[in-house]
Amino acid sequence: MNISQYFILGWIGCGIFILFALIWLFGLITSQSRLRFACDFFMVGALFIMLIGFGGRHKQVLLQEKRQAAIAP
């Protein structure tokens, strides 16, 4: 994957997290504990997607900077 693909993956994870956070709030208002539990599970998954996306992007940026530093005299 390249830098932009990791960046897109990170933002997709943010969108998923926001979606399930809103559903979780609906479950909180309507006192639906099963809905909140399911949303907790998917929000943790979204956090891992964000970690992979933004962390992978950061790693790729660092590698690119090292390559450019090695090429430059």
C-alpha positions as CSV (number, residue, x, y, z in Angstrom):
1,M,0.0,0.0,0.0
2,N,1.2,3.5,-0.6
3,I,0.9,6.6,1.5
4,S,-2.5,7.8,0.2
5,Q,-4.1,4.4,0.6
6,Y,-3.0,4.3,4.2
7,F,-4.4,7.8,4.6
8,I,-7.7,6.8,3.1
9,L,-7.9,3.7,5.3
10,G,-7.4,5.9,8.4
11,W,-10.2,8.2,7.4
12,I,-12.5,5.3,6.6
13,G,-11.8,4.1,10.2
14,C,-12.8,7.5,11.5
15,G,-16.0,7.4,9.5
16,I,-16.9,4.0,10.8
17,F,-16.1,5.1,14.4
18,I,-18.3,8.2,14.1
19,L,-21.2,6.1,12.7
20,F,-21.1,3.6,15.5
21,A,-20.6,6.3,18.1
22,L,-23.9,7.9,16.9
23,I,-25.6,4.6,17.0
24,W,-24.2,4.0,20.5
25,L,-25.6,7.4,21.6
26,F,-29.0,6.3,20.2
27,G,-28.7,3.1,22.3
28,L,-27.8,5.1,25.3
29,I,-30.9,7.4,24.9
30,T,-33.2,4.4,24.3
31,S,-31.6,2.2,27.0
32,Q,-30.7,-0.6,24.6
33,S,-27.7,-2.4,26.2
34,R,-27.2,-5.0,23.4
35,L,-27.0,-2.2,20.8
36,R,-24.4,-0.4,22.9
37,F,-22.4,-3.6,23.4
38,A,-22.4,-4.3,19.6
39,C,-21.3,-0.7,18.9
40,D,-18.5,-1.0,21.5
41,F,-17.2,-4.0,19.6
42,F,-17.3,-2.2,16.2
43,M,-15.9,1.0,17.6
44,V,-12.9,-0.9,18.9
45,G,-12.5,-2.4,15.4
46,A,-12.7,1.0,13.9
47,L,-10.0,2.2,16.2
48,F,-7.7,-0.6,15.0
49,I,-8.5,0.4,11.4
50,M,-7.5,3.9,12.2
51,L,-4.3,2.7,13.9
52,I,-3.4,0.6,10.9
53,G,-4.2,3.4,8.5
54,F,-2.6,6.4,10.1
55,G,0.2,4.4,11.7
56,G,1.0,2.8,8.3
57,R,0.9,6.2,6.7
58,H,3.3,7.6,9.3
59,K,5.7,4.7,8.8
60,Q,5.6,5.2,5.0
61,V,6.3,9.0,5.4
62,L,9.3,8.2,7.6
63,L,10.7,5.7,5.1
64,Q,10.2,8.2,2.3
65,E,12.1,10.8,4.2
66,K,14.9,8.4,4.9
67,R,15.1,7.5,1.2
68,Q,15.3,11.1,0.2
69,A,18.0,11.8,2.8
70,A,20.0,8.9,1.5
71,I,19.8,10.2,-2.1
72,A,20.6,13.8,-1.2
73,P,24.3,14.5,-0.8
